[in-house]
Amino acid sequence: MKPSKKKSWFREGRWGLAFKDGKLYEFTERHVLVMQGWPDPRAWFKRRSHGWRPTRKWADALFSDPLFLDKKPLPEKPTRPFVLPGGQMILPGIMITAEYRALRAYGDHVARTAFINLIPEEIRQELQRYWDRRWHLMNIFARCPGALDLSRSNPALLFALASNWAFHRPAVTQPVRAARSLVWKKQKAIQEWLGFPGTEPVRRLLAKITPEAVNVEGLLYLRDALLNPACLKLLSHLPKLNRAALMLAADRRTIEHVTPKLLEDTLENPTAKTFSGELDGRQDVYKLMVDTVRMANRVNWEKCPKTFCSVKRVQTVHDDLAPRLDLLRLRKEYNIPDRFSDPPFLGTEHIIPLTTPEEMFREGYLQKNCVGSYVCPVAEGWEYMYRVAQPVRATLSIAFEAGAWVSREFYKACNQPIEAGMRKEILTALFRSPRTEQAKRPKITALTACRSEEHTSELQSRQYLVC
């Protein structure tokens, strides 16, 4: 007998958040997420392609939103009737009014507030100190007595223990039970189990990392970097470690060019202004340093300092290098073609692909950014650049990752950010434009020697980001 086709039990509900019987429900057009609250946090996820499954990833995506745990006064409930000017009630397919949006926002706020009210105040305040993986942290707080004390004394160590499957090899089959058995042990024993050197200097170093600075990628970078005694010596004198200082000292691309004075300055100035002038763009110092090192490598560090003593010096060298990138030298060394392969998306009237190296360098000069340093990845077929003329003047890059083209960087002149709504509108227009054969699979050339080291490092780091 021929087996019957499996029936989908996915039912669409009212989009938004709802709270009932100690559980928070999130309904979207593609999935349903159910989160059981304190004191036994659990989460389940269902979409059209499969039934209910336990999840940490999707629960954390909602729970780690910067505003999720904030307690705000309950807004006044909208009272106006939801009818159109002609008296017709709102039905599916009819334009949603401002009153309807206000009622939905009110309902989401009520549901979210009811859910976080289940969490003890001291736990909620401790969770707010972190910026990443709050759902994982709440689970360890709920199930591992003593975790709160460890969080207050060594946030980075507690964070790694809450996601221990990303650090301990091989990963344990019951990570919560492993964390419960370890949380009361000495910190040096915990860090050794997680793969860090089990020494007192390393314990003191981990305790200096501020909660908002910890993330899986940064701690894995640091663990590898601590194999080099120079890294531990470089970081030991600092009173604390923020995200920028941690990545500067842990990333092998930047550590050779970092000095203690630069790290101290980074603690006070984690962001820097690029291309000073009428347009004031702010950029993370770590990302700024990575861009500076990449551009300096393109010109063989000609007229560039090998080390940097201040954030201001990094920003000055970065701004000087952007227009200095020598296209002729790159062509001579890496055999860059006169014209790139076809763009994966043809773009629109106002989203124009940059099809030649000259166009890329001209775009970098006009927009005061380092787009010219991406000539090699574009020539290889891993990335593609576009000039956006309207509704805002900007430069857009897309990258081929995990079998699909995704947005990578999108900034106005001087790396200024773009308003979220406008950003979404432009990206939607690009990805809906006519596709070419390159959109299915980019044509990879023989420029392997020129492949961006940053791109390779990102691909390698993804193996650790297991939810």
C-alpha positions as CSV (number, residue, x, y, z in Angstrom):
1,M,0.0,0.0,0.0
2,K,1.4,3.4,-1.0
3,P,2.1,5.5,2.1
4,S,0.0,8.6,2.4
5,K,1.6,12.0,2.2
6,K,2.4,13.5,5.6
7,K,0.0,16.2,6.5
8,S,1.3,19.6,7.7
9,W,-0.1,20.7,11.1
10,F,1.2,24.2,10.7
11,R,-1.6,26.7,11.5
12,E,-1.1,30.5,11.1
13,G,-2.2,32.6,14.0
14,R,-2.2,36.3,14.8
15,W,1.3,37.6,14.2
16,G,3.1,38.9,17.2
17,L,3.6,37.8,20.8
18,A,1.2,36.2,23.2
19,F,1.5,34.9,26.8
20,K,-0.5,32.1,28.4
21,D,0.0,29.6,31.2
22,G,3.6,30.7,31.8
23,K,4.6,30.4,28.1
24,L,5.5,33.1,25.6
25,Y,4.3,32.5,22.0
26,E,5.8,34.2,19.0
27,F,3.8,33.8,15.8
28,T,5.3,34.8,12.4
29,E,4.4,34.0,8.8
30,R,7.0,31.3,8.8
31,H,7.3,29.8,12.2
32,V,5.8,29.4,15.7
33,L,8.1,29.7,18.8
34,V,7.0,28.7,22.3
35,M,9.2,29.7,25.3
36,Q,8.5,28.4,28.7
37,G,9.6,30.8,31.4
38,W,11.3,30.7,34.8
39,P,12.0,28.5,36.8
40,D,12.1,25.8,34.1
41,P,13.1,27.6,30.8
42,R,12.5,25.6,27.7
43,A,11.8,26.4,24.0
44,W,10.2,24.6,21.1
45,F,10.1,25.7,17.4
46,K,7.8,24.7,14.5
47,R,7.7,25.7,10.9
48,R,6.0,24.5,7.7
49,S,8.7,22.1,6.9
50,H,8.8,20.2,10.2
51,G,6.9,19.7,13.4
52,W,7.8,20.7,17.0
53,R,11.5,20.6,17.9
54,P,13.5,21.8,20.9
55,T,15.5,24.9,20.2
56,R,18.0,27.2,21.8
57,K,18.9,29.2,18.7
58,W,15.5,30.7,18.0
59,A,14.7,31.3,21.6
60,D,18.0,33.2,22.1
61,A,17.3,35.3,18.9
62,L,14.2,36.7,20.6
63,F,15.5,36.7,24.2
64,S,18.8,38.4,23.4
65,D,17.2,41.4,21.8
66,P,18.7,44.5,23.6
67,L,15.2,45.8,24.6
68,F,13.6,42.5,25.5
69,L,14.5,42.5,29.2
70,D,13.9,46.2,29.7
71,K,11.0,47.0,32.0
72,K,9.0,49.9,30.6
73,P,5.7,51.4,31.8
74,L,2.7,49.8,30.2
75,P,1.3,52.1,27.5
76,E,-2.3,53.1,27.4
77,K,-4.4,50.7,25.5
78,P,-5.8,52.1,22.2
79,T,-9.6,52.6,22.4
80,R,-10.5,53.8,18.9
81,P,-12.5,51.3,16.9
82,F,-10.7,49.6,14.0
83,V,-12.8,50.8,11.1
84,L,-11.9,52.4,7.8
85,P,-13.0,56.0,7.1
86,G,-16.0,54.6,5.2
87,G,-17.1,52.5,8.2
88,Q,-15.9,49.2,6.9
89,M,-14.2,46.9,9.4
90,I,-10.6,45.8,8.9
91,L,-10.5,42.4,7.1
92,P,-7.6,40.4,5.6
93,G,-6.2,42.2,2.5
94,I,-7.4,45.7,3.7
95,M,-4.7,48.2,4.6
96,I,-3.8,48.0,8.3
97,T,-4.4,51.3,10.1
98,A,-2.2,53.0,12.7
99,E,-4.7,52.0,15.4
100,Y,-4.3,48.3,14.5
101,R,-0.5,48.7,14.7
102,A,-0.8,50.4,18.1
103,L,-3.0,47.6,19.4
104,R,-0.5,45.0,18.2
105,A,2.4,46.8,19.9
106,Y,0.3,47.0,23.1
107,G,-0.4,43.3,23.0
108,D,3.3,42.4,22.4
109,H,4.3,44.7,25.3
110,V,1.8,43.0,27.7
111,A,3.0,39.5,26.7
112,R,6.7,40.3,27.0
113,T,6.2,42.0,30.4
114,A,4.3,39.0,31.7
115,F,7.1,36.7,30.6
116,I,9.9,38.7,32.1
117,N,8.0,39.2,35.4
118,L,8.5,35.5,36.0
119,I,12.2,36.0,36.2
120,P,13.6,37.0,39.6
121,E,14.8,40.6,39.7
122,E,18.4,39.8,40.5
123,I,18.6,37.3,37.6
124,R,17.0,39.7,35.2
125,Q,19.5,42.4,36.1
126,E,22.4,40.0,35.8
127,L,21.2,38.9,32.3
128,Q,21.1,42.5,31.2
129,R,24.8,42.9,31.8
130,Y,25.4,40.5,28.8
131,W,24.7,41.3,25.2
132,D,24.8,37.8,23.7
133,R,23.3,34.3,24.4
134,R,21.0,35.5,27.2
135,W,18.7,32.4,26.8
136,H,21.7,30.1,27.4
137,L,22.7,32.1,30.4
138,M,19.2,32.0,31.9
139,N,19.1,28.2,31.5
140,I,22.3,27.8,33.5
141,F,21.1,30.3,36.2
142,A,17.9,28.2,36.6
143,R,19.5,24.8,36.6
144,C,22.9,25.3,38.2
145,P,23.0,26.6,41.8
146,G,26.1,28.7,42.1
147,A,26.1,30.0,38.6
148,L,25.0,33.5,39.7
149,D,28.1,33.8,42.0
150,L,30.4,32.7,39.2
151,S,28.8,35.2,36.8
152,R,29.5,38.0,39.3
153,S,33.2,37.0,39.8
154,N,34.1,35.8,36.3
155,P,31.5,36.6,33.6
156,A,33.6,35.2,30.7
157,L,34.1,31.9,32.4
158,L,30.4,31.6,33.2
159,F,29.5,32.5,29.6
160,A,31.7,29.8,28.2
161,L,30.3,27.3,30.6
162,A,26.8,28.1,29.5
163,S,27.8,27.2,25.9
164,N,30.3,24.6,26.8
165,W,29.6,22.4,23.7
166,A,31.4,25.1,21.7
167,F,34.5,24.9,23.8
168,H,34.9,21.4,25.1
169,R,36.0,18.8,22.6
170,P,34.4,16.4,22.2
171,A,31.2,18.0,23.1
172,V,29.4,16.4,26.0
173,T,26.0,14.9,25.4
174,Q,24.4,16.5,28.5
175,P,25.9,20.1,28.7
176,V,23.7,21.2,31.6
177,R,24.6,18.3,33.8
178,A,28.3,19.0,33.0
179,A,27.9,22.6,33.9
180,R,26.1,21.7,37.1
181,S,29.0,19.5,38.2
182,L,31.6,22.1,37.3
183,V,30.1,25.4,38.6
184,W,31.2,24.8,42.2
185,K,34.8,23.8,41.3
186,K,37.8,26.1,41.3
187,Q,37.8,28.5,38.3
188,K,41.2,27.2,37.1
189,A,39.7,23.7,36.9
190,I,36.7,25.0,34.9
191,Q,38.8,27.0,32.4
192,E,41.1,24.0,31.9
193,W,38.1,21.8,31.1
194,L,36.9,24.4,28.6
195,G,40.3,24.3,26.8
196,F,41.9,27.4,28.4
197,P,45.3,27.2,30.2
198,G,44.5,26.3,33.8
199,T,46.8,29.0,35.3
200,E,46.1,31.9,37.7
201,P,47.2,34.6,35.2
202,V,44.7,33.3,32.7
203,R,42.0,33.2,35.4
204,R,42.7,36.8,36.3
205,L,42.6,37.8,32.6
206,L,39.2,36.2,32.0
207,A,37.8,37.9,35.1
208,K,38.7,41.3,33.5
209,I,36.5,40.8,30.5
210,T,33.3,42.8,30.8
211,P,30.0,41.0,30.4
212,E,29.0,43.0,27.3
213,A,32.3,42.0,25.6
214,V,32.0,38.3,25.8
215,N,30.9,36.2,22.8
216,V,31.7,32.7,21.6
217,E,33.9,33.9,18.7
218,G,35.9,36.3,20.8
219,L,36.6,33.7,23.5
220,L,37.7,31.1,21.0
221,Y,40.0,33.6,19.4
222,L,41.4,34.4,22.9
223,R,41.9,30.8,23.7
224,D,44.0,30.2,20.6
225,A,45.9,33.5,21.1
226,L,46.9,32.6,24.7
227,L,49.1,29.9,23.3
228,N,51.4,32.8,22.5
229,P,52.9,34.2,25.7
230,A,53.1,37.7,24.2
231,C,49.3,37.9,24.1
232,L,49.0,37.2,27.8
233,K,51.7,39.7,28.6
234,L,50.0,42.3,26.4
235,L,46.6,42.0,28.1
236,S,47.7,41.4,31.7
237,H,48.3,45.0,32.6
238,L,44.9,46.3,31.5
239,P,42.3,47.0,34.3
240,K,39.5,45.6,32.1
241,L,38.9,44.2,28.6
242,N,36.1,45.5,26.3
243,R,35.1,43.8,23.1
244,A,37.4,45.9,20.9
245,A,40.5,45.5,23.0
246,L,39.8,41.8,23.3
247,M,39.6,41.2,19.6
248,L,42.6,43.4,18.8
249,A,44.8,41.3,21.0
250,A,43.3,37.9,20.1
251,D,43.1,38.2,16.3
252,R,46.3,37.0,14.6
253,R,45.9,39.6,11.9
254,T,46.1,42.6,14.3
255,I,48.2,41.4,17.3
256,E,51.5,42.2,15.7
257,H,50.5,45.8,15.2
258,V,49.0,46.4,18.7
259,T,50.7,48.1,21.6
260,P,49.7,48.4,25.2
261,K,49.0,52.1,24.7
262,L,46.6,51.4,21.9
263,L,44.7,48.9,24.1
264,E,44.5,51.4,26.9
265,D,43.2,54.0,24.5
266,T,40.7,51.5,23.1
267,L,39.1,51.1,26.6
268,E,38.3,54.8,26.6
269,N,37.5,55.1,22.8
270,P,36.0,51.8,21.5
271,T,34.9,53.6,18.3
272,A,36.7,56.0,16.0
273,K,35.7,58.7,13.6
274,T,36.7,58.0,10.0
275,F,37.4,60.6,7.3
276,S,37.0,63.7,9.6
277,G,35.1,66.5,8.0
278,E,31.5,67.4,7.4
279,L,30.5,63.7,7.4
280,D,31.2,62.1,10.8
281,G,31.2,58.3,10.5
282,R,31.9,56.1,13.6
283,Q,33.4,52.6,13.3
284,D,34.5,50.0,15.8
285,V,38.2,50.2,16.4
286,Y,38.7,46.5,15.9
287,K,37.0,46.6,12.5
288,L,38.9,49.8,11.6
289,M,42.2,48.1,12.5
290,V,41.4,45.1,10.4
291,D,40.7,47.3,7.4
292,T,43.9,49.3,8.0
293,V,46.0,46.2,8.1
294,R,44.4,44.8,5.0
295,M,45.0,48.0,3.1
296,A,48.6,48.3,4.4
297,N,49.3,44.8,3.1
298,R,48.2,45.9,-0.3
299,V,50.8,48.6,-0.4
300,N,53.5,46.5,1.4
301,W,53.3,48.8,4.4
302,E,54.9,51.6,2.4
303,K,54.8,54.8,4.5
304,C,52.8,53.0,7.2
305,P,53.8,52.4,10.8
306,K,54.2,48.8,11.8
307,T,52.6,49.4,15.2
308,F,50.0,51.8,16.5
309,C,49.9,53.6,19.8
310,S,46.5,55.3,19.7
311,V,43.1,55.1,18.2
312,K,43.7,58.4,16.5
313,R,46.8,57.1,14.7
314,V,44.9,54.1,13.4
315,Q,42.1,56.3,12.1
316,T,44.7,58.7,10.4
317,V,46.5,55.8,8.7
318,H,43.2,54.2,7.6
319,D,42.0,57.5,6.0
320,D,45.4,58.0,4.2
321,L,45.5,54.4,2.9
322,A,42.1,54.3,1.3
323,P,42.9,56.6,-1.7
324,R,46.5,55.3,-1.9
325,L,45.6,51.8,-2.9
326,D,47.5,51.2,-6.1
327,L,45.4,49.4,-8.7
328,L,48.3,49.0,-11.1
329,R,50.4,47.2,-8.5
330,L,47.5,44.8,-7.7
331,R,47.0,44.0,-11.4
332,K,50.7,43.3,-11.8
333,E,50.9,41.0,-8.7
334,Y,47.6,39.2,-8.9
335,N,46.6,39.4,-12.6
336,I,43.4,41.2,-11.9
337,P,41.2,41.3,-15.0
338,D,40.1,44.5,-16.8
339,R,36.5,43.6,-16.2
340,F,34.9,41.4,-13.6
341,S,32.5,38.5,-14.3
342,D,28.8,39.3,-14.7
343,P,27.2,40.5,-11.5
344,P,24.9,38.0,-9.7
345,F,22.1,40.5,-9.8
346,L,21.8,43.1,-12.6
347,G,20.5,45.7,-10.1
348,T,18.1,48.6,-11.0
349,E,18.2,52.1,-12.4
350,H,19.6,53.3,-9.1
351,I,21.5,50.2,-7.9
352,I,24.4,49.9,-10.4
353,P,27.0,47.1,-10.3
354,L,30.7,48.1,-10.3
355,T,32.0,45.9,-13.1
356,T,35.6,47.1,-13.4
357,P,38.4,47.7,-10.9
358,E,38.5,51.4,-12.0
359,E,34.9,51.8,-11.0
360,M,35.6,50.3,-7.6
361,F,38.5,52.6,-6.8
362,R,36.6,55.6,-8.0
363,E,33.7,54.6,-5.7
364,G,36.1,54.4,-2.8
365,Y,37.5,57.8,-3.6
366,L,34.1,59.4,-3.9
367,Q,32.6,57.7,-0.9
368,K,35.8,57.9,1.2
369,N,35.8,54.2,2.1
370,C,38.1,51.2,1.5
371,V,36.0,49.5,-1.2
372,G,39.1,49.3,-3.4
373,S,40.7,46.8,-1.1
374,Y,38.0,44.3,-2.0
375,V,39.1,44.1,-5.7
376,C,40.6,40.6,-5.2
377,P,37.6,38.9,-3.6
378,V,35.3,40.5,-6.3
379,A,37.7,39.2,-9.0
380,E,37.6,35.8,-7.5
381,G,33.8,35.8,-7.4
382,W,33.2,35.7,-3.7
383,E,31.8,39.3,-3.5
384,Y,30.3,42.0,-5.6
385,M,29.9,45.7,-5.2
386,Y,27.1,48.1,-6.1
387,R,26.8,51.9,-6.3
388,V,23.5,53.1,-4.8
389,A,22.3,56.4,-6.2
390,Q,18.8,56.8,-4.8
391,P,17.1,57.1,-2.4
392,V,20.4,57.5,-0.6
393,R,24.0,57.7,-1.9
394,A,25.8,54.6,-0.6
395,T,28.0,51.6,-1.4
396,L,26.6,48.1,-1.1
397,S,28.5,44.8,-1.1
398,I,27.1,41.3,-1.2
399,A,29.0,38.0,-0.5
400,F,28.5,34.4,-1.5
401,E,28.3,32.4,1.7
402,A,26.8,29.0,2.5
403,G,25.5,28.6,-1.1
404,A,23.7,31.9,-1.3
405,W,24.3,35.6,-1.9
406,V,23.8,37.7,1.2
407,S,24.3,41.4,2.2
408,R,27.7,42.0,3.7
409,E,28.3,45.8,4.1
410,F,26.1,48.7,3.3
411,Y,27.2,52.2,4.2
412,K,26.9,55.8,3.1
413,A,30.0,58.0,2.6
414,C,32.6,57.7,5.4
415,N,31.0,54.4,6.5
416,Q,28.0,56.2,8.0
417,P,25.1,53.8,8.8
418,I,21.8,53.7,6.9
419,E,18.3,53.9,8.4
420,A,16.9,50.4,8.8
421,G,13.8,50.9,6.7
422,M,15.6,52.4,3.8
423,R,18.3,49.6,4.1
424,K,15.6,46.9,3.8
425,E,13.9,48.6,0.9
426,I,17.1,48.9,-1.2
427,L,18.3,45.3,-0.4
428,T,14.8,44.0,-1.4
429,A,15.0,45.8,-4.7
430,L,18.5,44.4,-5.4
431,F,17.6,40.8,-4.7
432,R,14.4,41.0,-6.7
433,S,16.3,42.4,-9.8
434,P,17.1,40.0,-12.7
435,R,19.5,37.2,-11.8
436,T,22.4,35.9,-13.8
437,E,24.3,32.5,-13.9
438,Q,26.6,34.0,-11.3
439,A,23.8,34.1,-8.8
440,K,23.6,30.3,-8.8
441,R,27.3,29.7,-8.5
442,P,30.0,32.3,-8.7
443,K,32.8,31.8,-11.2
444,I,35.9,31.3,-9.0
445,T,39.1,32.4,-10.7
446,A,42.7,31.4,-10.0
447,L,43.4,34.3,-7.7
448,T,43.7,32.1,-4.6
449,A,46.9,33.8,-3.4
450,C,44.9,37.1,-3.1
451,R,41.9,35.7,-1.3
452,S,40.9,37.8,1.6
453,E,42.3,36.5,4.9
454,E,39.3,38.0,6.7
455,H,36.9,35.9,4.6
456,T,38.8,32.7,5.3
457,S,38.9,33.4,9.1
458,E,35.2,34.1,9.1
459,L,34.4,30.7,7.4
460,Q,36.7,28.9,9.9
461,S,35.1,30.6,12.9
462,R,31.6,29.6,12.0
463,Q,32.3,26.0,13.0
464,Y,32.3,27.1,16.6
465,L,29.0,29.0,16.5
466,V,26.8,26.0,17.3
467,C,23.5,26.8,19.0
